[in-house]
Amino acid sequence: MLEEEMIDLLTFLLQNPDSKENVSKKSRVSEIGKELYSDGGIDSLENMFFVVQNRIKEEIGKDPEPFRSLWNGNSNDWKH
């Protein structure tokens, strides 16, 4: 469920870089990162982003790598 939401959010952000909705979408991505980290630690963050990144690259040909930084602050080991 979170995976699909992440894909939708990041796809929107990549396809609509100037949208007024981006602030709220980025905020939700950050919240998801907090939820994932509290449930499974840094491994959960890595696993989720890996799956989401690969799927988005395949589906729209864009890389969501820059949005990894939205999860900074959840762990000292997550520095992007």
Backbone as numpy.savetxt, mean C-alpha at the origin, in Angstrom:
# Nx Ny Nz CAx CAy CAz Cx Cy Cz
-9.40 -9.72 1.79 -10.22 -8.54 1.79 -9.34 -7.28 1.79
-8.37 -7.21 2.70 -7.47 -6.05 2.71 -6.63 -6.00 1.44
-6.29 -7.17 0.92 -5.51 -7.20 -0.31 -6.25 -6.54 -1.45
-7.50 -6.87 -1.62 -8.31 -6.26 -2.69 -8.48 -4.76 -2.48
-8.67 -4.36 -1.24 -8.79 -2.94 -0.94 -7.50 -2.20 -1.27
-6.37 -2.81 -0.89 -5.07 -2.20 -1.21 -4.87 -2.07 -2.71
-5.23 -3.09 -3.45 -5.09 -3.05 -4.90 -5.93 -1.92 -5.47
-7.16 -1.81 -5.01 -8.05 -0.74 -5.48 -7.49 0.64 -5.14
-7.03 0.81 -3.91 -6.51 2.10 -3.47 -5.26 2.50 -4.27
-4.30 1.59 -4.35 -3.05 1.93 -5.03 -3.25 2.09 -6.54
-4.12 1.31 -7.10 -4.42 1.47 -8.53 -5.02 2.85 -8.78
-5.95 3.25 -7.93 -6.53 4.59 -8.06 -5.45 5.66 -7.95
-4.62 5.55 -6.94 -3.56 6.55 -6.73 -2.62 6.64 -7.93
-2.27 5.50 -8.49 -1.37 5.50 -9.64 -2.03 6.06 -10.90
-3.30 5.81 -11.05 -3.99 6.24 -12.26 -4.56 7.66 -12.17
-4.64 8.19 -10.96 -5.23 9.51 -10.75 -4.35 10.34 -9.82
-3.14 10.66 -10.25 -2.19 11.33 -9.35 -2.63 12.71 -8.87
-3.55 13.34 -9.54 -3.96 14.70 -9.16 -5.35 14.75 -8.54
-5.90 13.62 -8.18 -7.25 13.58 -7.64 -7.32 14.18 -6.24
-8.44 14.81 -5.96 -8.67 15.36 -4.61 -8.90 14.25 -3.59
-9.19 13.05 -4.06 -9.44 11.91 -3.18 -8.15 11.27 -2.67
-7.02 11.69 -3.20 -5.75 11.02 -2.86 -5.39 11.11 -1.39
-5.71 12.20 -0.74 -5.38 12.34 0.68 -6.09 11.25 1.49
-7.38 11.06 1.24 -8.12 10.05 2.00 -7.68 8.63 1.62
-7.35 8.43 0.36 -6.90 7.10 -0.07 -5.54 6.76 0.55
-4.64 7.72 0.59 -3.34 7.50 1.22 -3.50 7.24 2.71
-4.41 7.95 3.32 -4.67 7.75 4.74 -5.16 6.32 5.00
-6.01 5.82 4.15 -6.51 4.44 4.31 -5.38 3.43 4.10
-4.50 3.68 3.14 -3.35 2.80 2.93 -2.50 2.77 4.20
-2.29 3.90 4.82 -1.53 3.97 6.08 -2.22 3.18 7.18
-3.53 3.31 7.28 -4.30 2.56 8.29 -4.17 1.06 8.08
-4.23 0.64 6.83 -4.09 -0.78 6.53 -2.71 -1.27 6.97
-1.69 -0.47 6.75 -0.35 -0.83 7.19 -0.29 -1.02 8.70
-0.95 -0.14 9.43 -0.98 -0.27 10.90 -1.69 -1.55 11.32
-2.81 -1.85 10.65 -3.55 -3.07 10.95 -2.70 -4.31 10.67
-2.06 -4.32 9.52 -1.23 -5.46 9.16 -0.08 -5.64 10.15
0.58 -4.55 10.48 1.72 -4.64 11.39 1.28 -5.12 12.77
0.16 -4.64 13.25 -0.30 -5.06 14.58 -0.70 -6.53 14.59
-1.15 -7.04 13.46 -1.55 -8.45 13.39 -0.39 -9.40 13.14
0.59 -8.98 12.32 1.63 -9.93 11.94 3.03 -9.40 11.82
3.24 -8.17 12.24 4.59 -7.61 12.19 5.06 -7.26 10.80
6.35 -7.08 10.68 6.93 -6.63 9.42 6.75 -7.66 8.30
6.69 -8.94 8.66 6.46 -9.97 7.64 5.13 -9.76 6.94
4.12 -9.35 7.68 2.81 -9.08 7.09 2.88 -7.91 6.10
3.64 -6.88 6.47 3.80 -5.74 5.56 4.50 -6.17 4.28
5.60 -6.90 4.43 6.36 -7.35 3.26 5.52 -8.24 2.36
4.84 -9.20 2.96 4.04 -10.14 2.18 2.92 -9.44 1.43
2.21 -8.57 2.11 1.11 -7.86 1.48 1.60 -7.00 0.33
2.65 -6.23 0.58 3.09 -5.33 -0.48 3.64 -6.10 -1.67
4.30 -7.21 -1.42 4.83 -8.03 -2.51 3.70 -8.50 -3.43
2.66 -9.04 -2.83 1.52 -9.55 -3.61 0.83 -8.42 -4.36
0.56 -7.33 -3.66 -0.14 -6.20 -4.26 0.69 -5.58 -5.39
1.98 -5.41 -5.14 2.85 -4.81 -6.14 2.89 -5.66 -7.41
3.04 -6.95 -7.27 3.08 -7.82 -8.44 1.79 -7.79 -9.22
0.69 -7.81 -8.53 -0.60 -7.80 -9.22 -0.84 -6.48 -9.96
-0.52 -5.37 -9.31 -0.72 -4.07 -9.95 0.19 -3.92 -11.17
1.43 -4.34 -11.03 2.35 -4.28 -12.19 1.79 -5.07 -13.36
1.24 -6.24 -13.06 0.69 -7.09 -14.10 -0.57 -6.49 -14.72
-1.43 -5.92 -13.89 -2.72 -5.43 -14.37 -2.64 -4.09 -15.08
-1.87 -3.14 -14.55 -1.87 -1.80 -15.18 -0.49 -1.35 -15.64
0.53 -2.16 -15.37 1.87 -1.82 -15.84 2.53 -0.67 -15.10
2.06 -0.38 -13.90 2.68 0.67 -13.08 3.14 0.06 -11.76
4.18 0.66 -11.18 4.77 0.14 -9.96 4.36 0.99 -8.76
3.70 0.39 -7.76 3.30 1.15 -6.58 4.41 1.32 -5.54
5.63 1.00 -5.88 6.77 1.09 -4.96 6.82 2.40 -4.16
6.58 3.56 -4.77 6.67 4.81 -4.00 5.69 4.88 -2.81
4.64 4.11 -2.85 3.66 4.16 -1.79 4.04 3.29 -0.58
5.14 2.56 -0.69 5.63 1.79 0.47 5.94 2.73 1.64
6.32 3.95 1.31 6.67 4.91 2.37 5.48 5.27 3.25
4.26 5.02 2.79 3.08 5.31 3.60 3.03 4.42 4.84
3.81 3.35 4.85 3.85 2.45 6.00 5.05 2.72 6.88
5.85 3.72 6.56 6.96 4.10 7.44 6.39 4.49 8.80
7.13 4.18 9.83 6.68 4.51 11.18 6.03 3.35 11.90
5.63 2.31 11.17 5.06 1.14 11.82 6.14 0.31 12.49
7.33 0.34 11.92 8.46 -0.44 12.44 9.75 0.28 12.09
10.74 0.17 12.96 12.05 0.74 12.65 12.71 0.03 11.48
12.27 -1.19 11.20 12.84 -1.97 10.09 12.21 -1.63 8.75
11.10 -0.91 8.75 10.42 -0.56 7.50 10.77 0.88 7.17
11.75 1.05 6.31 12.24 2.39 5.95 12.26 2.52 4.43
11.19 3.09 3.90 11.10 3.22 2.44 10.79 4.64 2.06
